[in-house]
Amino acid sequence: MRRPEPLPQRPRVETPDEPIVDEPERVDDVVAFAPSNALDAGDVEDNGETPATFSWAEPSDVASIATRDDSDDVVTVSDEVETAVITPFPLRGGAASTDAEVRSAPDATDSSEDDVEGSNLEAEPSGDLAVVGWRDVWRAARAKRKALRREVRRFTARARRRRLIWIVSLSSLAAVIVGSFAVAYSPLFAVQKITVVGTTSLDPAAVTQSLSGQLGTPLALVNESDIKAALVTFPAVETYTVQARPPHELVVTVVERTPVGVVETEAGYSLVDAAGVVLSTTPEAHPGYPLFQVAGGLGESTFRSAGMVMLSIPDSIRGSVAKVTATTPADVTLTLSPTGTQIIWGNADDSQIKSQVLEKAMLTRPIDTVSVYDVSSPTAIVMR
């Protein structure tokens, strides 16, 4: 984790060193004060006060010294001496400092304009009382705001990354969903080919023609109700499934009904399955299928029981069955050809076990030697 940068410090104003004034030697020098009226007009401070002045001379250059005048607080000398002017530095707030800037009288006389400008200048503030301007305040405030923003960004970086990940993920998911719907429901995935699978007795071309109304429909919009209405016209279709194979193929898998026998009707002989559904009707009986003589009509429990028995018997025996009779669901009887041997089956329960027991019994005693096989009780088969 990166440490925050320190705030910028307030600029420190360096103050110039105050001038050092060498005091005159008290033994050899004689100090003489000049009267205040000896100053030029430019040596007067803005606050109306007259700066203090003093002069000194070597003893050999002084001819005579007059008596001190208490009223004027000056000492006059008879001979001309060098005069020094003391200009006090104003303190902060306008008060005069006790420290003095010493200049010689000739220098003060020759550059009076410089004295005026120097007297009007404000002294630099000391380090502990540095003056701070509005620019410094503005810079410090801006630096503080920047530092605060950096800290906020640093402490919210993880939340911002997590929010960015969520935004990108949701946006990608939304784009995928929208794109999928747009493509799936567009003509780019329209049905251009219909394939029918699983037909044996049915004509695949006829089934395909019945489904031609789905051509040009997007695969996602294929209506299964329309497909069902088209396949209902084929009685041999027991079940079906529809599968879309992008980009343009529609596959219909059909499971046909298994015919178990024929039923004699006024119109002829109807081929039916185990549920009693008529598959076709012809004037003559279909070869290879037994004739059903069952009490009640098609679709009744007695007929369904007889039909389930026909589906359960072994293939080696089914082809030899010439007739199926039943008065109730529990007394189904099969008649074999050409010997006329009967198989008393009973009900449709335990049909698999009955089939196994019957096959073993026929191996032991062939059908041409037995007139009746009673397997209604598979644990105790009776042959006579």
N, C-alpha and C positions, 0 to 999 in steps of 0.2 A: 504494500500500500504506500503510495507516494505521500510524503509529508507536505503539508501546506507551506507555501512560500511565505516568508515573514512580511509583515506590512512595512511599507517604506517609512523610514524615520524622518522626523521633521528636520529640515536642514538647519545646521548649527552655524550661526553667524560668528565668525572670528572677529574679535575687536582688536584694533591696532594697539600696540603697546603705548602706554602713556609716556610722554617725553620726560626724561630725567633732567632735572634742573640742578646744576651744581651750585651749591651755596657759596657765596664769597667768603673768603677767609676773614675771620673776625679780627685777626691780629694786625694784618698788614693793610687790609682794604678798608676804605672808608666809604660807607654807603650813603648816598645822598638821594633824597626823594625830590622829584620834580613836582611842581604844582600841577594840579589837574587841568588848568587852562592851557598847558603846554601841548595837550593832545590834539590831534586833528579830529575833524568831525566824523571821519570814517571809523575811528576807533571806538565809537559809542555803540554799546550793544542795543539790540532791539528792545530789550526790556527797560531801557531808560537809565540803566546804571552805568556809571563811569568806571572803566576797568582800572584796577590799581596799577601804579607804575613805580619803578624804582630805577636808580642808577648808581653805579659805583665807579671809583677812580683810584688810581694808584696814589700813594701819599706824596710822591714826588711831583705829580701833576696837579695837586690841589694847592691853590695859593692860600685860600682862607676859607673858613667855614663860619657861616653866620649862626646866630643864636636861634635855637628851636623856637618856633612859634606854635604855641599850643592851640591857638584858634584854627589855624590852617592845617595843622598836623603835617607840616612839611619842613624841610631844612633846605635852605638855599645856600648855594656856594657861589663865591665871587667869580671863579674862573669857569670856563666852559668844560663840561665833563660829558663823557658818554652816558647816554640815558637808555635804559632798558624798559620796555613796556611789558607788563604782565597781563595776559588775556586769559581770563578764567574759562574752563570748559563747562558748558551747561550740562547739568545732570539730566536724567530722564525725568520729565515733568517740569522742566523749565528752571530748576534751581541751579545756581552757579556752583561749580566745583572749587575746592580749595587748591587743587593742583593748577599750576600756571604754565603757560607756554611762554618761554623767554625768547624774546627777539631783541636784537640790538636796535638802538634808536636810528642809526643811519639806514639799516635794512627796512625798518618800519616806515621811515620817511620816503625811501625810494620806491617802495611797493605798497603804497597805501591801498590801492585797489585790491591787491591780493589779501590784505588784512581784512577788508570789508567782506570779501567773499568767504574767507575763512571763519570770520565771526558769525556769519549767517548759516554756516553748515552745522547740521545736527550731528552730534557724536554718535559713533556706532554703539549699539546697545551691547551690554555685556552678555556672556554666554548663558547665564541663568535667567536673564530677562530678555531673551531674543524676541524681536518683533516678528509676528507671523501675519503675512498678508492674505488677502482673499484667494489669491492664486494657490498658495500653499494649502489652504483649507480645502479648496476644490480638488487639488491633486490628491490629498490624503483621503478625501471622501470617495473619489473615483477608485483609488487603489483598494480601499476597504470593500467597495462594492464588487470589484473584480475578484478579490480574495474570497468573499462570501459566495460568489457564483462558482468559483472553483471548488470550494468545499461542498457546496450543494451537489455539483456534478459528480464529485468523487464519492459522496455517500449514497447517491442515487444511481450509480453506474449499474449495479446489479439489477435493480428494479427496471431500469431502462432496457437492459439487455433481455431480461425475461419478457418484458412487454413487446420488444421487437420480435422475439422468437414466436410469441403467440400471434402477433399480427401477421408475420410471414406464413406461419402454419395455416392459420385460418384462411388467409388469402389464397394460398395454394390449394387448399381443400375446396374452397368455393370455386376456384377456377377449374379444377378437375370436374366437379359436379356439373357446373354450367356447360363446360366443354363436352362432357359425356352426353348430356341431354341434347345439346345442340346437334351433335353428330348422330346420335341414335335416332332422333326424330327427323332427320334430314333425308332427302332422296339419295344420299350417298350410300345408305344401307337399306335400300328398297328391295323387296322380294323380286327376283328375276328367274328363279328356278325352284320347282317343287318336286321333291323326290318322295315316292311312296315305297315303304319297305314292309315286308312281312306278309304279303298276299300269296295265297296258294290257289284258292278257288276263284278269287276275284281277279278282274282284269285291272292291272295297275294303271293303264292308260285311262280307263273310265274313272277311276278314283282321282287321278291327277286332273282330269277335265272338270270334275265336280269342284275342285279347289282352285280353279283358275281365277276366281274373284279376288284372291289374295295377291295376285301379281301387281307389282307397283306400289304395294303398301310397305311402309317402313317396318323393319323387323320388330321394333319395339311397339308398334301399333297393330300387330296381327291380332285379330279378334278370334278367340277360340270358340266363341258361341257360333260364329259363322261356319267354322270348320266342323263343329258338331252337327249343325243342321245339314251340312253337305254329306257327312258320313252316315247319318241316320237312314238315308235312303238305301244303304247297303246292309241288309239284315245279317250278313255273314260277319260283319265287324262286331266283335265283342268289346274290345277296348282299343284305345289308340293313345299315342303320345305325340306331342309336337315339339320339335327342337329347331331353334334358329341357329344357323351356321353363318356368321358374318363372312363376307359382306352381303351376299345376295341369295343364299340358299335357305329353303324351308324344308325340313325333313319330317315326314309324317310316318310313324311306325304303327302298323296295324296288327292286332292280334285277332285272328279269325275264330269264329265259333267252331267247336268240334262236333260234327254230326254223329249221333249215336244210333239212329234208326229212322224208320219211316212210319208214318201214320196214314192209314187209309181214310180219305175224306171224300165228300161228294165231288170235289174237283179233281180227284186223282190221289196220288200218293205224295205226301209232303215230307220232305227231309227235315228232321228236327234235331236240335241239340239236347243236352241233358236238362236244360231249363224249360224245354218245351217251345222254344222259339223256332218258327218255321223258316227254314233257309231257302227252300225252293219247292215248287210243286210241279210234278210231271204226271202225265197220264199213266205211266207204268212205274213200278217200284224200282228204286235205284239198286242196282246189283251191289252186293257186298255189305248191305245194311239189313239188320233184322227188322221184322215187323213187330211193332208194339201193339199189344192188346191189353190195355190198362183201363181199369174202372175209373170213371171220372174224366175230366177234360185235361187238355194240355195246361201245364203250369200248376196242377194240383200236387199235393204231397205224395200221392201214390206214384204219379208219373215222375216226379223229381227223384224219388227213392229208386225207381227202376233205372232212371238215367244215370245216377251215381254208381249203381252196380255195374253198368256197362262200361263206365270209365275206369272202374277198379280192376276188372278181370285182366289177366295177362293177354298180351297181343296174340300169343299162340292159340288161345282159346277164343278170343273175340271173333276172329274170322270164321269160326265154325258155328257161331250162334245164329240160328235161323228165326227164332221167335222169342219174345219176352212177354210174359204174362204176369199180371198182379191184380188182385182184388183189393188189397190193403197195402200200406207201406211196409208191412212186416212179412209178406208172403210172396216175394219176388221169385219167379221161377224162369230158368233159361232152358231152351230146347236146342240141342245140338243137331246138326245135320252132318252126314246123311243117315246116321243110325237112329236119330230120334231120342237119344239119351237126355234125360232131364237132370238139371242141377238145381236143387232146392237151396236157395241162397238165404232166404229170410229177409231181414232188414238190411240197411246199408251200413250198419255198424260193423266195425272190425273187418272191413272189406279187404284190407291188405293181408291180414292173417289168414283169412278164408282163401285168398288167392294162393298163398304159399302152400296151405294144406291141400288144396285141390290139385295143384301141380304134382305134388308128391304122390297123391292117391292115383292120379292118372298114369304115373310112371309104374306104379305097382300093378294096377289093373287098368288096362287101356279101355277106351270108351266102347269098343266093340264087344267087350265082355261084361259090361255093367249097364244097367238100365237107369239107375238113379244114383246120384251123388248128393248126399244130404250134408251140407256144410253150414247149416244154420247155427250149429254149435261147433265152433272150430276145434274145441278141445276133444270132441267125441264125434268124429266123422263117421257117417253111415253109408255103406255101399251095398246095393242089392241088384 
